[in-house]
Amino acid sequence: VFVSKWSDTENCIKLMQFCSVVIFYRVPDLDAAAECFKEAKRLGLRIIYDIDDLIFNEEIYASALSRYNISEQLKDHLLSDAKIYRHAMLRADENWFSTKTLCDVSDEEYATKSICIPNSIPEELSGVAEEFYGRKHAGSTVKIFYGAASPHDKDVELVQEVLEEILTRNENTELVLIGDIRFNYRSLDLKKRITKVDR
């Protein structure tokens, strides 16, 4: 298995000479990437595009972005990028997504061949979870970490009630917010156990 930055066209093309399959991950259809796609086609490689987000469909993407507190300038920039991601996606023999919904959008809108590969927990983390499942740690503090950029504020709003319930029911819990995230504190007592950390 070889890994290379798509922007390093020379290295990508060199490595592809030894491959039978090439996977492009969230690669935009810019000049450097276009050369890589062209070479992969010339070599007869199986081309897979792993994008796993709706950033390739302007209409649906615009609807999703409208729920976030972002500037019109940033929104326009993100939507303008949708076209170059879609063009790259359409160059592939097949596309990989983590949900059936994404596969359906891709197949129905663009007649692509899509494969659903659900996100999973690495084996080493799965082992840790099994080891600690159900174990009580009296007196220890449990910290919940959430990190995101400001466009994910709506995600926080969706889970805020649940997070506050966890903090209320479990006095040994703390919440750590990483990045530019706005959290509407409804209780001063809970606010003492919520920390904000810059990236």
C-alpha positions in Angstrom: 0.0 0.0 0.0 1.4 3.4 -1.0 0.1 6.8 0.3 0.8 10.1 -1.3 -0.6 13.6 -1.4 -2.7 14.1 -4.5 -1.0 17.5 -5.0 2.4 15.7 -5.5 1.5 14.7 -9.0 4.9 13.3 -9.9 5.0 11.0 -6.9 1.4 9.8 -7.3 2.1 8.9 -10.9 5.3 7.1 -10.0 3.6 5.0 -7.3 0.6 4.1 -9.6 3.0 2.2 -11.8 3.1 -0.5 -9.1 -0.6 -0.6 -8.3 -3.8 -2.3 -9.6 -6.2 -0.1 -7.6 -6.0 3.6 -6.7 -8.2 5.3 -4.1 -8.7 9.0 -4.2 -9.9 10.5 -0.9 -11.8 13.8 -1.1 -9.7 14.9 -4.1 -11.0 18.0 -5.9 -10.9 17.9 -9.7 -8.1 20.4 -10.1 -5.2 20.2 -12.6 -2.9 18.1 -10.4 -5.6 15.6 -9.6 -6.8 15.5 -13.2 -3.3 14.3 -14.3 -3.5 11.5 -11.7 -6.9 10.4 -12.8 -5.7 10.5 -16.4 -2.7 8.3 -15.6 -4.8 5.9 -13.6 -7.1 5.5 -16.6 -4.2 5.0 -19.0 -2.8 2.2 -16.7 -6.2 0.5 -16.5 -6.3 0.8 -12.7 -9.5 0.3 -10.8 -10.3 3.9 -9.6 -12.2 4.3 -6.3 -13.3 7.7 -5.0 -13.9 8.0 -1.2 -15.7 11.2 -0.5 -18.3 10.3 2.2 -20.0 13.6 2.4 -22.7 15.5 0.4 -20.3 18.2 -0.7 -20.8 17.0 -4.3 -24.4 18.1 -4.6 -25.0 21.8 -4.5 -28.8 21.7 -3.8 -28.6 19.3 -0.9 -25.4 20.8 0.4 -27.0 24.3 0.4 -29.9 23.0 2.4 -27.6 21.5 5.0 -25.4 24.7 5.2 -28.5 26.8 5.8 -28.8 25.3 9.3 -25.4 26.6 10.2 -24.4 30.0 11.4 -21.8 30.8 8.6 -21.3 33.8 6.5 -22.7 34.0 2.9 -19.2 34.4 1.6 -18.1 31.1 3.2 -21.3 29.4 2.1 -20.8 30.5 -1.5 -17.2 29.3 -1.4 -18.2 25.8 -0.1 -21.0 25.5 -2.7 -18.7 26.5 -5.5 -16.4 23.6 -4.6 -19.2 21.1 -5.0 -18.7 21.1 -8.7 -15.0 20.1 -8.6 -15.7 17.3 -6.1 -18.5 16.0 -8.3 -16.4 16.1 -11.4 -13.7 14.1 -9.6 -16.3 11.6 -8.3 -17.6 11.0 -11.8 -14.1 10.1 -13.0 -14.1 7.0 -10.7 -15.2 3.5 -11.4 -16.9 3.4 -8.1 -17.5 5.6 -5.1 -17.3 4.8 -1.4 -19.7 6.2 1.1 -20.4 5.4 4.8 -24.2 5.5 4.6 -26.9 4.2 2.2 -28.4 7.7 1.9 -25.2 9.0 0.4 -25.0 6.0 -2.0 -28.6 6.6 -3.1 -28.0 10.3 -3.8 -25.0 9.5 -5.8 -26.6 6.7 -7.8 -29.9 8.4 -8.4 -28.5 11.8 -9.3 -25.4 10.8 -11.3 -25.9 7.1 -12.1 -22.7 6.1 -10.4 -21.7 2.8 -8.9 -21.6 3.3 -5.2 -20.6 1.0 -2.3 -21.6 1.5 1.3 -18.8 0.9 3.8 -20.0 1.9 7.3 -17.7 3.8 9.6 -16.3 1.5 12.3 -14.1 1.5 15.4 -10.5 0.4 14.9 -9.9 -3.0 16.5 -7.5 -1.7 19.1 -10.1 0.9 20.3 -12.8 -1.8 20.3 -10.6 -3.9 22.6 -10.3 -1.0 25.0 -14.1 -0.5 25.0 -14.7 -4.1 25.8 -12.1 -4.1 28.6 -13.7 -1.1 30.3 -17.4 -1.9 29.6 -19.5 -1.8 32.7 -16.5 -1.0 34.9 -17.1 1.5 37.7 -14.3 4.0 38.7 -15.3 5.5 42.0 -14.1 9.0 42.5 -12.7 9.4 39.0 -13.7 12.2 36.6 -15.1 11.4 33.2 -14.4 14.0 30.5 -16.5 14.3 27.4 -14.5 16.0 24.5 -16.2 17.6 21.5 -14.2 19.4 18.9 -15.4 21.1 15.7 -15.3 24.3 13.7 -18.0 26.9 14.1 -20.2 25.5 11.3 -20.9 22.6 13.6 -22.7 24.7 16.2 -26.0 23.2 15.1 -24.6 19.8 15.9 -24.0 20.9 19.4 -27.5 22.3 19.7 -28.9 18.9 18.7 -27.1 17.1 21.5 -27.0 19.9 24.2 -30.0 18.6 26.1 -28.5 15.1 26.3 -25.1 16.5 27.3 -26.7 18.6 30.1 -28.7 15.6 31.3 -25.5 13.5 31.5 -23.7 16.3 33.5 -26.7 16.7 35.8 -27.1 13.1 36.6 -23.4 12.4 37.0 -21.5 14.9 39.1 -18.1 13.3 38.1 -18.5 14.3 34.5 -17.0 17.3 32.7 -17.5 18.6 29.2 -14.5 20.0 27.2 -15.4 22.0 24.0 -12.5 22.3 21.6 -12.5 25.1 19.0 -14.9 27.9 18.2 -18.1 26.3 19.5 -21.0 28.2 21.1 -22.7 26.4 23.9 -25.8 28.0 25.4 -25.3 27.5 29.2 -28.7 27.0 30.9 -27.2 26.5 34.4 -24.4 28.3 36.1 -23.7 25.1 38.1 -23.1 23.1 34.9 -21.1 26.0 33.4 -18.4 25.4 36.0 -17.9 21.9 34.6 -17.7 23.0 31.0 -14.3 24.1 29.6 -13.5 25.7 26.3 -10.2 25.1 24.7 -8.8 26.8 21.6 -7.4 24.7 18.8 
